[in-house]
Amino acid sequence: MAKENNGCLSSWVEVAPPLLISPTKIPISPVLETITEEDAEEHPDQDS
């Protein structure tokens, strides 16, 4: 089947994303703060 497509299969492989993510690349994500009940009670006028 690969012979039928000639260059189609090889061009598809070139644009495909890598199957494995390198363990040396650490995803950067923001650090979120935990909202405690005490913090919520200090600001009763803010309803969000």
N, C-alpha and C positions, 0 to 999 in steps of 0.2 A: 504494500500500500504506500510506503514511503517513496517508492520509485514512481508511482503514478503522480504524486504531487510535485515532483521535481524539486523546486526550491521553496515551495510553500511551507513545508514542515520546518526547514532550517530557519526561515525568516520568523516564524512564530516563536521558536525557541529563543531567538535573540531578544525579543521584546518581553518575554515572560519574566515575572519577578523571581528572585531567588527562592528556592524551596526552604532553605534553612537560614535563620537569622544568626549572624555571627555572635557568639557569646561575648566578644570583646566590645560590641556596640551596646551600650546601656541606654535604654529609652529614657528620654528626658521628660519628666512629668512634674507638674507643680506640686508643691507640698501644701496640703490642705490642713487648716486648723480645725481642731475639734471644738464644737460649740457645746458648752456644758449648760445644764439647767440654770446654774447660778448666773452665767452671762446673760441668758435670756430674761431672767427676772430683773436684772439691773436696767433693762431698756424695755419697759412694757409699752411705750408709745410707738414702737416700731413693729408693725405687723407685716412680715414678709414670708 
